[in-house]
Amino acid sequence: MRGLRTIPVFLDICKDMEEVCPDVTFLQYVNPMAMNTWAINKASKIKTVGLCHSVQGTAEVLAEDIGVPINEINYLCAGINHMAFYLKFERNGEDLYPKIRKVAEAKSYARGYRELANHVRYEVFKRTGYFVTESSEHFSEYVPWFIKQNRPDLLEEFEIPVDEYITRCEIQIAEWEADKAALERGELNESYERSQEYGSLIIHSLETGTPRVVYGNVANHGLIDNLPDGCCVEVPVLVDKNGLQPTHIGSMPPQLAAMQQTNINVQSLVVEAALTRKREHIYHAAMLDPHTAAELSLDQIWSLVDELITAHGDMLPEYQ
């Protein structure tokens, strides 16, 4: 639903950009990242790249967990946004996955963002052999295994905070209001340093020609061989005066490609619904969502979609 209400706004922006600045590169930070970027690539001539911080952020978390400085680590990561995996995690040619495996077995890893537990993605690592980029509380929403209405014990075992994103937003809004009040009183003292975000670095490389590698979400045209052509993938991207040049990865490990495909199915149907305005594809997307399908019958899914469309009102365009 977030994709359905966001994609039309983006396409309106892109239409203006095609008239005013058709040669620019659109740096896109908005979720649902893969759906938005896929729709822009399919329906607009504007060059775009979707940007997230989960690849570089999780690399720092892993480095801390295994006690190796992040500036000594070389990694290769690929997949789809919020479901990309580190295909290599090395120091001077040494595979660091054995160290990660020891941390996983001992459960000696640190807690994550806002001290949230990291059990889910270490569990997925143990089952698949590769570490996923997205946080445990968010990744658990993309798969059918952890959040189940009839298994509250799983929520306790993996320490999954249901509705965490709502709580996060409430905390952030309160922080912003406090900062606003402090600013009005002249008491806001902030210091600034470069963040993990790629946006300013991309602009610098495009303008100066300084070569850099960032991780970006781009159309899969010959990048990951065993994911669908045209879907949105997250891969290393070289940036310099020539623009953004994505890296060919080859094939993902088959278990990872299969897991990613379950979410690509949903993304493709949301994009189809947004671009064709055919209401039927909203139901199809919800049918194929791994978490929804694990919990609800077809009648329940249909009713849920109807209720959501009604609740959105004029936030959505008309659907056939």
Secondary structure, DSSP 4 states (H G I P E B T S, - for coil): -HHHHHHHHHHHHHHHHHHH-TT-EEEE--SSHHHHHHHHHHH--SEEEE--SHHHHHHHHHHHHHT--GGG-EEEEEEETTEEEEEEEEETTEE-HHHHHHHHHHT-PPP-GGG---HHHHHHHHHHSS-BSS-HHHHTTTSSSS--TT-HHHHHHTT--TTHHHHHHHHHHHHHHHHHHHHHTT---------S-SHHHHHHHHHH---EEEEEEEE-SSSBTTS-TTSEEEEEEEEETTEEEEPP-BPPPHHHHHHHHHHHHHHHHHHHHHHH--THHHHHHHHH-HHHHHH--HHHHHHHHHHHHHHHGGGS----
